[in-house]
Amino acid sequence: MFRKCKHLFFVSVILLTLSTMASANTCTEAMFGVNSFVNQDKARIDSSYFNDNENEWTYKYIYNKNGQSKQARYDSKKESSNAEFFYFYYDTTETVLKNKGTEYIILNCNTQDTLCIQQKVYHNGRYQGKHISKRTLNYASSERIEGIQSLIHVFTERILKNDTLFEIEYVDFNTNSVQKKQNLIVADSTDDSKCLEYRGDNNTVNSITYKPNEKGYSISIDERNHHREFFFVNTDKMSFPHKTVKRPKITPKTSYFFLVDLY
């Protein structure tokens, strides 16, 4: 069940939060947009490609007339693999669910100075968990509660400061201890379109490249034998409630996470 939930929440991040990713001018700003869940500017993701030890898969995104993701198609390059579809419904209740496949109910939880969305995940009509994402100008947080019994709790915060993106993740598997991971993404001092990701969990250094093109841009991430690439099409800008660096308020449910002050 955990692997299935983990896949569903990963798809949730890719399909929804990237669909309004910032059209950034630097590699670190672009990565903050990729990883921030809720974003300031509008650049519609068209597709994404993954290659992990020669195992390949892709996502293709479909939008409604309001520019919201309404459907996504997942295709694996494995033989005899069938396409899988994901469906999204906005500001509604469980009555809209078809109880077949993977479905998401997306709720707007914006406040005056914070962008916020809540995603509730269902598979074949069964509730799988929820994902609450918040963002101000240079700070973003994500609270992910996975499993029908909410046994897995993940809290992530990301802070963009100058040319560096800090990422701290806390994972609680309903035990007495909380696992903590810290990553760092640093801009290349000689090339504004490149940056390096230093992963604290396995001491690896990954290469990241931001590539503008006629229609928008792409972001490619190389991690040992794993390659990820996201393709975006620029659209109109969307407004930000208030440009502030104030951190979103953390709910009492996540108060046990000890956040690192990086300001």
Backbone as a ProteinNet text record, in pm:
[ID]
protein_1_A
[PRIMARY]
MFRKCKHLFFVSVILLTLSTMASANTCTEAMFGVNSFVNQDKARIDSSYFNDNENEWTYKYIYNKNGQSKQARYDSKKESSNAEFFYFYYDTTETVLKNKGTEYIILNCNTQDTLCIQQKVYHNGRYQGKHISKRTLNYASSERIEGIQSLIHVFTERILKNDTLFEIEYVDFNTNSVQKKQNLIVADSTDDSKCLEYRGDNNTVNSITYKPNEKGYSISIDERNHHREFFFVNTDKMSFPHKTVKRPKITPKTSYFFLVDLY
[TERTIARY]
82.7	0	86.2	199.4	284.3	339.1	386.1	441.1	335.3	213.4	105.6	74.2	64.8	37.1	149.2	273.3	387.6	381.6	343.4	330.7	220.2	108.3	-3.7	32	101.7	136.8	244.9	335	435.1	367.7	271.9	196.3	124.4	70.8	-0.3	88.6	212.2	305.3	337.9	369.3	409.2	296.1	176.9	68.6	4.2	4.7	-69.1	20.5	121	200.9	289.7	335	418.7	337.2	207	125.5	119.4	158.1	164.7	302	404.8	540.9	591	678.7	731.6	821	810.6	899.4	1025.5	1120.5	1236.1	1347.9	1437.1	1552	1680.2	1679.5	1797.9	1761.6	1865.6	1844.5	1786	1836.1	1785	1640.6	1605.5	1467.6	1375.3	1423.1	1342.5	1319.1	1421.4	1406.9	1317.5	1320.2	1227	1083.9	1061.8	930	890.2	981.7	953.1	914.5	984.5	968.6	878.3	814.6	742.5	594.4	542.3	404.3	300.8	313	223.9	312.5	274.5	368	311.9	403.6	365.9	321.1	395.8	366.2	312.8	261.6	195.8	278.7	323.1	389.5	341.1	262.5	192.8	287.7	290.2	371.3	301.8	377.4	322.1	344.8	462.8	495.4	618.9	647.1	767.8	818.2	949	1013.5	1105.8	1103.6	1186.1	1258.5	1384.6	1463.1	1542.4	1510.1	1574.7	1630.2	1761.8	1825.5	1757.2	1733.9	1672.9	1524.5	1465.6	1321.2	1263.2	1186.2	1139.2	988.3	946.8	804.1	782.9	660.8	628.4	493.2	471.9	342.2	303.9	178.3	125.4	4.3	-8.5	-106.5	-213.3	-337.9	-453.2	-519.9	-561	-613.9	-756.8	-829.3	-962.5	-952.3	-1066.3	-1065.2	-1015.5	-1013.5	-963.3	-813.7	-749.2	-606.8	-570.3	-666.8	-641	-621.8	-532.5	-512.6	-642.2	-694.8	-815.8	-788.6	-678.9	-647.4	-499.4	-441.4	-303.2	-292	-202.4	-182.6	-40.8	-30.6	98.3	121.9	239.5	276.3	413	421	547.8	595.8	728	785.7	798.8	761.7	768	667.4	703.1	612.4	487.8	375.4	246.7	198.2	255.2	211.2	102	-6.7	-118.8	-109.4	-165.6	-169	-254.9	-216.3	-291.2	-331.2	-455.3	-506.8	-535.1	-516.5	-543	-639.7	-737.3	-843.2	-847.7	-879.2	-874	-1004.4	-1054.2	-1177.6	-1148.1	-1205	-1168.9	-1286.1	-1254	-1348.5	-1485.2	-1483.9	-1606.6	-1600.3	-1692.1	-1698	-1680.7	-1681.7	-1661.4	-1774	-1881.6	-1993.1	-1955.8	-1847.9	-1808.3	-1723.8	-1676.7	-1586.1	-1654.3	-1578.5	-1627.5	-1593.2	-1510.8	-1470.3	-1399.4	-1321.7	-1246	-1113.4	-1004.7	-872.9	-833.3	-742.4	-690.1	-754.4	-812	-881.3	-836.1	-837.4	-794.3	-903.3	-931.1	-1016.3	-924.8	-926.5	-837	-915.8	-874	-943.1	-851.3	-904.8	-830.7	-835.6	-718.9	-713.8	-628.8	-627.1	-548.7	-590.1	-492.1	-518.6	-466.1	-471.2	-433.8	-289	-199.5	-57.9	4.6	-76.2	-21.9	-105	-38.3	-103.4	-111.2	-223.6	-242.5	-338	-305.3	-396.9	-395.7	-510.2	-520.9	-567.3	-493.8	-526.8	-567	-683.1	-729.3	-724	-661	-632.2	-721.2	-775.1	-860.5	-815.4	-822.9	-793.5	-906.2	-973.2	-1091.9	-1194.1	-1207.2	-1305.1	-1260.7	-1144	-1095.3	-998.4	-1020.5	-937.4	-795.1	-694.9	-555.5	-475	-526.4	-453.7	-471.1	-397.6	-409.4	-273.5	-268.8	-145.2	-178.9	-124.6	-150.7	-23.3	-31.9	85.2	63.9	167.3	158.9	284.6	267.4	383.7	367	477.4	490.2	595.9	659.7	747.9	869	937.8	1059.7	1061.1	943.7	932.7	812.7	828.9	719	719.7	601.4	591.3	491.3	510.8	421.1	398.1	272.9	236.3	163.4	220	165.6	129.7	4.4	-42.6	-90.2	-18	-43.7	-104.2	-177.1	-235.4	-376.6	-459.3	-598.9	-609	-513.4	-512.2	-412.3	-365.5	-272.8	-148	-89.5	26.5	157.2	159.4	281.8	261.4	350.3	337.8	469.3	463.8	584.1	564.9	662.5	659	786.6	771.2	885.3	876.7	990.6	996.5	1112.4	1092	1193.6	1209.9	1335.5	1366.2	1464	1427.6	1515.2	1581.5	1714.3	1789.6	1908.4	1904	2007.1	2019.9	2138.1	2160.2	2147.3	2088.5	2083.4	1940.9	1905.7	1776.3	1797.9	1741.2	1749.9	1623.8	1641.2	1527.2	1543.5	1445	1448.1	1321	1335.5	1220.7	1220.3	1103.5	1084.7	982.6	1016.9	929.6	900.3	771.5	727.8	644.8	694	621.6	539.1	486.3	406.4	488.9	613.7	704.2	745.5	838	883.7	991.4	1041.8	1148	1104.5	1160.7	1132.4	1260.1	1253.5	1368.5	1379.1	1502.4	1524	1622.7	1588.5	1677.5	1696.5	1818.8	1847.6	1919.9	1870	1932.8	1965.1	2059	2104.2	2120.2	2061.4	2078.5	2146.7	2264.1	2348.3	2369.7	2357.6	2375.1	2520	2540.6	2673.1	2717.8	2833.2	2879.3	2914.1	2932.1	2971.1	2860.4	2751.2	2644.1	2509.9	2429.7	2302.9	2199.3	2220.2	2123.3	2154.9	2260.2	2300.4	2311.5	2286.4	2307.5	2337.1	2380.3	2415.8	2330.5	2283.3	2204.2	2289.7	2306.5	2380.6	2279.9	2269.6	2173.1	2238.7	2181	2239.3	2211.4	2107.8	2072.3	2167.9	2226.8	2319.3	2448.4	2473.7	2599.1	2628.8	2527.4	2548.4	2537.1	2593.9	2586.5	2523.2	2409.8	2336.6	2345.7	2350.5	2357.5	2217.6	2187	2056.1	2075.7	1993.6	2006	1870	1864.8	1745.4	1765.9	1673.7	1691.2	1570.5	1584.5	1475	1463.5	1341.5	1319.7	1211.4	1170.2	1074.2	938.9	895.5	762.9	765.4	878.6	887.6	1024.7	1033.1	1161.7	1149.1	1263.8	1267	1366.3	1350.1	1443.9	1483.8	1612.5	1661.8	1746.3	1728.4	1798.7	1863	1994.4	2067.7	2120.3	2077.5	2114.9	2161.7	2294.5	2351.9	2284.4	2211.5	2146.5	2001.8	1964.7	1826.3	1822	1746.1	1731.7	1584.9	1561.8	1427.6	1427.5	1322.3	1312.7	1167	1145.6	1012	1004.9	897.7	882.9	764.1	786.9	685.9	656.7	532.1	490.4	447.7	505.4	472.8	329.6	261.1	127.4	125.5	7.1	-3.2	36.4	79.3	114.6	-10.1	6.5	-102.1	-57.6	-149.3	-114.8	-78.9	0.9	40.9	-26.7	-87.2	-163.7	-86.4	28.9	114.3	256.8	346.1	486.1	552.3	557.9	610.7	697.7	790.6	877.1	831	713.2	660	631.9	671	645.2	498.1	443.1	305.2	292.1	175.6	153.8	144.8	210	207.2	93.9	16.3	-97.9	-50.7	-132.8	-93.3	-53.9	-110.2	-80.8	65.9	132.7	272.3	365.1	316.2	396.2	514.7	515.9	626.6	748.1	736.2	850.8	931.7	1060.3	1147.4	1211.2	1164.6	1209.3	1340.5	1428	1557.1	1541.8	1589.3	1579.3	1695.3	1661.8	1766	1765.3	1688	1684.6	1806.9
-120.5	0	125.6	122	240.6	276.7	175.1	203.4	263.5	210.3	263.4	407	435.7	571.9	665.5	619.4	702.6	741	645.7	673.5	774.2	760.6	851.5	993	1009.1	1143	1203.3	1119.8	1170.5	1224.5	1149.2	1194.3	1323.9	1334.7	1454.4	1576.4	1564.5	1677	1712.3	1611.9	1636.6	1697.4	1644.3	1683.7	1815.2	1850.2	1968.7	2086.1	2064.8	2177.7	2225.8	2138.6	2181.6	2251.3	2230.4	2290.9	2442.6	2497	2641.6	2683.5	2621.1	2648	2781.9	2844.8	2975.2	2967.6	3067.6	3077	3148.4	3072.2	3129	3163.1	3253.8	3293.7	3226.5	3162.3	3093.3	2951	2869.2	2727.7	2707.6	2778.8	2760.2	2808.5	2919.7	2967.6	2867.9	2808.6	2709.2	2587.7	2543.6	2428.6	2459.8	2583.5	2622.1	2609.7	2649.8	2634.8	2489.6	2403.6	2260.7	2200.2	2237.2	2172	2245.4	2353.9	2437.2	2405.9	2315.7	2269	2374.2	2494.4	2603.4	2713.7	2773.3	2860.4	2996.7	3089	3227.9	3259.2	3215.3	3246.8	3123.9	3144.3	3035.4	2992.2	2869	2807.3	2663.8	2631.7	2503.3	2389.7	2284.6	2169.3	2090.1	2057.9	1983.8	1834.1	1796.1	1654	1637.7	1513.9	1483.3	1345	1326.6	1201.7	1152.8	1021.2	960.4	838.6	824	707.2	662	544.6	491.7	353.5	346.9	219.7	154.8	235.8	192.4	159.1	183.3	173.3	311.9	328	458.7	474	596.5	627	776.7	813	951.8	989.4	1122	1177.5	1282.9	1286.1	1387.6	1451	1585.2	1657.7	1722.5	1717.7	1774.1	1875.5	1992.2	2101.2	2137.7	2196.6	2246.9	2391.5	2453.9	2588.6	2693.3	2659.5	2751.6	2734.7	2646.5	2625.7	2532.4	2458.7	2363.7	2223.4	2146.8	2008.5	1930.7	1868.2	1788.4	1639.5	1606.8	1466.4	1453.7	1339.9	1310.5	1165.6	1140.8	1005.1	960.1	842.6	781.7	664.3	661.6	552.9	498.8	368.7	301	236.5	236.7	177.2	25.4	-30.3	-175.5	-243.1	-359.3	-434.4	-477.2	-478.8	-520.4	-426.2	-306.3	-209.1	-120.9	-103.9	-22.8	120.1	212	351.5	363.3	455.4	480.3	626.8	654.8	791.4	839.5	970.2	1034.5	1149.7	1166.5	1264.7	1362.5	1490.8	1597.5	1675.9	1703.7	1779.6	1892.7	2010.6	2130	2183.2	2217.2	2282.9	2214.5	2085.9	2007.2	1902.8	1808.9	1705.9	1567.5	1465.1	1327.6	1276.8	1351.3	1307	1302	1370.4	1372.5	1251.4	1175.1	1064.3	956.8	902.3	790.7	656.1	658.5	538	436.4	488.3	403.2	470.8	398.7	456.4	555.3	645	743.1	878.3	936.4	1064	1157	1287.5	1388.6	1494.9	1533.5	1649.2	1761.5	1874.2	1986.1	2100.1	2144.3	2250.7	2371.6	2489.8	2614.4	2654.7	2677.9	2719.7	2845.9	2933.2	3056.1	3144.9	3215.4	3321.4	3451.3	3558.3	3689.1	3692.8	3627.6	3637.3	3502.8	3398.9	3266.2	3193.4	3142.8	3054.3	2915.1	2847.1	2717.4	2630.7	2502.7	2405.8	2279.8	2212.4	2083.5	1979.6	1868.6	1761	1636.3	1582.6	1458.2	1350.4	1237.5	1134	1011.7	957.6	839.1	739.7	611	507.8	405	391.3	304.6	336.8	466.1	513.5	512.5	458	451.2	565.9	632.2	745	698	768	729.6	827.5	949.4	1047.9	1186.9	1283.5	1420.2	1489.2	1600.9	1675	1823.2	1895.3	2037.9	2114	2204.4	2278.3	2427.5	2497.6	2641.7	2709.1	2838	2910.8	3060.6	3126.2	3271	3296.9	3413.1	3449.9	3358.9	3330	3248.8	3133.9	3098.7	2987.2	2900.9	2769.8	2678.2	2563.9	2512.8	2397.4	2297.9	2173.1	2066.8	1970.6	1946.1	1847.4	1733.4	1614	1498.8	1391.2	1349.1	1244.8	1128.2	1017.6	904.6	787.2	706.5	586.9	611	509.4	520	552.3	502.5	527.8	637.2	713	825.4	781.9	671.4	616.6	681.4	746.9	808.1	958.3	1033	1177.8	1238.9	1321.5	1382.8	1534.1	1606.7	1752.5	1800.9	1886.1	1938.7	2090.1	2156.5	2300.6	2331.8	2435.1	2476.4	2626.9	2672	2813.5	2854.6	2954.9	3008.7	3133.8	3131.1	3241.7	3270.9	3387.3	3426.2	3320	3260.4	3160.6	3018.2	2999.5	2866.9	2829.7	2704.3	2650.3	2544.8	2568.2	2474.7	2388.7	2260.1	2168.8	2079.1	2079.5	1996.8	1914	1783.4	1693.1	1612.1	1602.3	1524.2	1413.9	1291.2	1177.5	1103.8	1081.8	1009.4	889.3	769.5	647.1	597.7	692.4	660.8	585.3	629.8	571	678.8	644.6	740.7	834.2	807.8	890.4	949.2	1065.8	1133.7	1137.2	1087.7	1089.3	1226.3	1275.5	1407.7	1397.5	1462.8	1468	1613.9	1647.9	1784.1	1782.1	1860.8	1875	2021	2044	2178.9	2189.6	2293.8	2318.7	2453.8	2453.4	2571.8	2607.9	2736	2781.3	2769.6	2740.3	2740.9	2886.4	2920	3059.1	3110.8	3020.9	3062.5	3045.3	2979.7	2953.2	2961.8	3063.9	3088.7	2979.7	2897.9	2794.2	2659.5	2653.9	2527.1	2540.5	2429.4	2425.3	2281.8	2265.6	2134.7	2105.1	1982	1937.5	1845.8	1884.3	1802.9	1733.4	1601.3	1524	1469.6	1506.7	1466.1	1322.8	1260.4	1124.4	1020.6	1046.5	948.5	1010.7	1136.5	1204.8	1207.7	1229.5	1239.2	1384.3	1411.6	1543.6	1527.1	1594.6	1579.8	1707.2	1689.5	1801.3	1840.2	1970.5	2021.3	2129.6	2127.2	2225.2	2284	2416	2490.5	2533.1	2495	2520.7	2596.9	2727	2799.5	2759.1	2768.8	2740.6	2832.7	2815	2905.1	2905.6	2791	2779.6	2797.2	2775.9	2783.3	2742.9	2629.9	2583.9	2439.7	2381.9	2248.5	2248.3	2152.7	2131.9	1985.1	1959.5	1821.9	1799.5	1682.3	1646.5	1510.1	1504.6	1378.9	1332.8	1213.5	1156	1012.7	996.3	864.5	804.2	693	628	672.6	780.5	827.3	964.4	975.9	1103.3	1147	1274.3	1331.1	1458.1	1478.6	1600.7	1645.6	1776.3	1835.3	1944.1	1944.2	2037.5	2129.8	2262.5	2362.3	2454.4	2501.9	2600.7	2726.1	2840.8	2965.5	3008.6	3060.7	3117.5	3250.5	3309	3438.3	3427.7	3540.4	3546.8	3536.2	3486.5	3487	3567.8	3632.3	3723.3	3647.4	3712.4	3657.7	3740.8	3682.4	3759	3875.8	3847.6	3951.2	3902.3	3984	3941.5	3959.5	3851.1	3853	3732.4	3741.9	3628.1	3561.5	3599.4	3540	3391.3	3308.7	3165.8	3134.8	3041.4	2998.9	2939.7	2960.4	2904.7	2753	2684.9	2539.3	2495.4	2399.5	2353.4	2279.5	2272.6	2200.1	2056.4	1997.4	1857.9	1837.2	1943.7	1931.6	2005	2041.6	2121.4	2045.2	1912.8	1836	1840.9	1898.2	1911.2	2033.5	2014.8	2123.1	2180.6	2298	2357.3	2433	2421.6	2487.7	2631.2	2729.8	2868.3	2901	2926.7	2952.1	3095.8	3183.9	3321.8	3397.4
0	0	0	74	81.9	-55.4	-132.3	-263.7	-355.7	-347.7	-429.4	-391.9	-263.2	-217.6	-258.6	-245.3	-280.1	-426.5	-514.6	-656.8	-681.8	-614.7	-635.6	-595.4	-482.8	-438.7	-527.4	-581.7	-674.6	-799.5	-852.3	-969.1	-937.1	-815.9	-773.7	-784	-736.9	-742.4	-886.4	-967	-1104.3	-1186	-1174.5	-1263.3	-1226.2	-1099.8	-1058.6	-1025.5	-946.7	-906.1	-1018.5	-1103.1	-1213.4	-1321.4	-1324.6	-1428.9	-1415.3	-1299.7	-1282.1	-1234.1	-1289.8	-1245.3	-1295.1	-1217.7	-1253.6	-1375.9	-1464.1	-1579	-1533.9	-1484.2	-1416	-1512.8	-1468.8	-1549.1	-1502.1	-1389.3	-1339.1	-1302	-1292.5	-1262.5	-1122.9	-1023.1	-887.4	-874.7	-941.1	-938.6	-1006.9	-1116.9	-1185.9	-1097.6	-1025.4	-937.4	-818.2	-771.2	-665	-716.8	-843	-902.3	-915.2	-959.6	-973.5	-840.4	-735	-605.6	-508.4	-552.3	-456.3	-443.5	-525.3	-514.2	-552.3	-500.2	-538.8	-594.8	-706.7	-775.9	-809.1	-840.8	-858.6	-1000.6	-1099.8	-1238.5	-1309.4	-1430.2	-1499.5	-1620.4	-1620.1	-1733.7	-1736.6	-1834.5	-1837.2	-1874.6	-1792.3	-1827.2	-1936.7	-2040.7	-2153.1	-2137.7	-2094.6	-2082.7	-1996.8	-1957.2	-1881.5	-1920.6	-1904	-1946.1	-1835.9	-1810	-1706.2	-1763.4	-1725.5	-1765.1	-1643.6	-1592.8	-1473.4	-1506	-1526.5	-1562.4	-1682.7	-1787	-1913.2	-1900.5	-1786.8	-1770.4	-1797.5	-1905.2	-1948.5	-1929.2	-1893.1	-1887.7	-1910	-1949.7	-1980.6	-1921.7	-1906	-1868.8	-1973	-2009.5	-2100	-2033	-2044.1	-1965.3	-2052.4	-2005.3	-2074.8	-1981.9	-2037.5	-1956.5	-1997	-1901.7	-1933.9	-1981.9	-2013.9	-2070.6	-1971.4	-1842.4	-1740.7	-1715.4	-1791.3	-1775.3	-1661.8	-1608.8	-1500.5	-1556.3	-1492.9	-1533.7	-1511.1	-1614.7	-1597.8	-1614.9	-1682.1	-1705.9	-1738.3	-1703.3	-1737.7	-1780.3	-1874	-1924.3	-1892.6	-1833.3	-1800.6	-1894.9	-1958.7	-2048.8	-2009.4	-1995	-1969.8	-2098.5	-2119.4	-2239	-2227.9	-2113.6	-2097.5	-2190.1	-2238.9	-2325.5	-2246.9	-2314.8	-2257.4	-2147.1	-2141.4	-2041.7	-2100.1	-2026.5	-2071.8	-2018.7	-2093	-2047.7	-1922.4	-1834.1	-1711.1	-1707.9	-1665.8	-1665.9	-1523.4	-1503	-1375.1	-1399.8	-1309.1	-1329.7	-1212.2	-1243.9	-1145.3	-1142.3	-1019.7	-1001.2	-901.6	-927.3	-850.9	-768.7	-641.8	-551.1	-552.7	-524.5	-524.7	-414	-413.8	-310.1	-371.4	-286.3	-330.7	-421.9	-433	-516.4	-664.8	-704.4	-845.8	-883.6	-786.1	-814.4	-897.8	-992	-1074.2	-1011.1	-905.1	-831.7	-921.2	-1015.4	-1105.9	-1137.5	-1115.6	-1140.2	-1032.4	-1065	-970	-993.4	-887.8	-898.4	-786.4	-817.1	-721	-706.2	-583.6	-558.1	-509.4	-580.7	-553.7	-490.9	-373.7	-302	-285.8	-307.8	-290.1	-143.6	-83.3	56.9	72.8	-29.9	-25.1	92.3	147	243.2	184.7	259.7	205.6	157.6	228.4	193.2	156.8	136.4	109.9	5.5	-98.9	-194.3	-134.3	-153.7	-88.4	-170.2	-183.4	-241.1	-155.4	-151.7	-83.6	-184.6	-191.8	-283.8	-204.5	-235.3	-174.1	-281.1	-248.3	-347	-323.9	-433.9	-427.7	-535.7	-502.4	-601.2	-598.7	-712.2	-722.6	-614	-585.7	-489.4	-345.1	-316.8	-178.3	-150	-38.5	1.4	32.3	-23	-5.3	80.7	98.3	177.5	119	173.9	125.1	125.1	53.4	33.7	39.3	138.4	154.6	121.2	23.1	-24.6	-7.4	43.7	66.4	11.6	-26.6	-75.6	-57.5	-18.1	-27.8	-135	-133.9	-244.8	-257.8	-146	-154.6	-53.7	-4.7	89.2	50.7	58.5	28.3	128.3	160.5	249.1	192.1	227.7	183.2	298	328.8	429.9	360.7	366.5	296.1	397.1	396.7	487.9	402.6	408	319.2	395.2	321.5	379.7	428.8	418.6	460.2	609.5	688.1	831.7	869	770.3	792.6	868.4	826.3	896.7	854.2	739.9	689.3	680	743.5	750.1	704	598.2	543.1	540.5	593.9	588.8	521.6	419.8	345	341.1	359.8	340.2	247.1	164.4	68.5	77.2	88.8	103.4	-5.3	-84	-187.6	-132.3	-121	-64.4	-153.8	-219.4	-315.3	-423.9	-439	-543.3	-492.8	-375.5	-313.9	-276.2	-303	-264.1	-156.2	-38.3	73.4	76.1	96.5	105.5	227.8	316.5	437	440.6	459.6	461.8	590.6	653.1	774.9	746.4	777.8	750.8	880.3	907.6	1026.9	982.9	1009.5	976.5	1095.6	1173.8	1291.5	1395.5	1410	1508.8	1608	1695.5	1795.5	1742.1	1621.9	1565.5	1432.1	1398.4	1273.1	1190.3	1067.5	978.4	911.8	902	843.8	728	615.3	499.6	460.1	418.7	376.3	241.9	147.1	16.3	-8.9	-97.9	-129.4	-280.3	-341	-483.3	-499.3	-563.2	-572.4	-719.3	-752.9	-890.2	-933.2	-1060.4	-1120.7	-1133.8	-1080.5	-1078.8	-1218.5	-1315.7	-1450.6	-1554	-1516.4	-1612.3	-1541.1	-1576.2	-1508	-1533.7	-1636.8	-1671.1	-1606.9	-1527.7	-1466.1	-1314.8	-1244.9	-1100.3	-1058.1	-933.2	-879.9	-757.3	-749.2	-635	-547.8	-420.9	-324.7	-234.8	-246.9	-169.8	-43.6	71.4	197.9	236.2	173.1	213.5	157	39.9	-17.7	-68.3	-30.4	-62.5	-212.6	-294.1	-437.6	-483.6	-598.4	-660.3	-797.6	-821.1	-945.8	-1029.4	-1159.6	-1253.1	-1299.6	-1298	-1338.9	-1444.1	-1550	-1658.1	-1692.7	-1699.7	-1741.1	-1886.4	-1977.3	-2119.9	-2175.9	-2204	-2268.7	-2415.5	-2470.8	-2612.2	-2665.5	-2792.5	-2854.9	-2785.2	-2736.3	-2674.9	-2523.7	-2460.9	-2315.2	-2267.2	-2200	-2148.7	-2101.2	-2071.1	-2012	-1897.5	-1808.6	-1697.8	-1698.6	-1704.6	-1702.2	-1577.7	-1516.2	-1393.3	-1413.4	-1396.1	-1411.7	-1276.3	-1235.3	-1106.4	-1127.6	-1140.2	-1167.7	-1290.4	-1274.8	-1388.6	-1407.3	-1341.8	-1346.9	-1412.5	-1521	-1592.9	-1589.4	-1555.4	-1554	-1637.9	-1715.6	-1795	-1801.1	-1778.8	-1776	-1883.3	-1962.3	-2073.3	-2047	-2058	-2024.1	-2141.8	-2148.4	-2247.2	-2171.5	-2206.5	-2138.4	-2166.4	-2063.9	-2077.8	-2006.5	-1988.1	-1920.7	-1775.6	-1719.5	-1578.3	-1491.6	-1372.4	-1275.2	-1154.4	-1087.2	-977.3	-851.4	-767.7	-638.8	-531.5	-429	-329.3	-269.5	-209.6	-152.6	-160.4	-208.5	-218.3	-82.8	-10.8	124.6	147.9	241.3	273.1	401.9	447.2	568.8	549.3	646.9	635.8	656.1	575.3	600.2	739.1	800.9	933.4	926.1	1019.2	1023.8	1114.7	1069	1147.2	1270.9	1377.3	1498.7	1471.4	1365.9	1336	1300.8	1251	1212.2	1308.5	1425	1517.2	1573.9	1564	1618.4	1527.5	1406.9	1320.6	1365.1	1384.9	1424.5	1298.7	1255.9	1131.4	1152.8	1052.2	1058.5	1007.2	1081.3	1040.8	947.7	821	721.1	673.3	738.1	695.2	747.2
[MASK]
+++++++++++++++++++++++++++++++++++++++++++++++++++++++++++++++++++++++++++++++++++++++++++++++++++++++++++++++++++++++++++++++++++++++++++++++++++++++++++++++++++++++++++++++++++++++++++++++++++++++++++++++++++++++++++++++++++++++++++++++++++++++++++++++++++++++

